[in-house]
Amino acid sequence: MGNLAGKKKAPYDRIWVCAAPVTIPDILIGQLAPKGYMVIPGFGFIKGSINPNHYQR
């Protein structure tokens, strides 16, 4: 880690999920998002494949 003097630690009470399996085990959710907030973005900006090498904007 670097020197954090004078810097505030971010309150990581949620997680941004950009790719996830169909189901996520409860134990994993408890570890990644202990307060229960998990952001799962839609893929509306991608037409066709969700493969990142096949974006069609």
Sequence and secondary structure as in RCSB ss.txt:
>XXXX:A:sequence
MGNLAGKKKAPYDRIWVCAAPVTIPDILIGQLAPKGYMVIPGFGFIKGSINPNHYQR
>XXXX:A:secstr
    TT       EEE SS  S   HHHHHHH TTSEEE    TT  S   GGG   
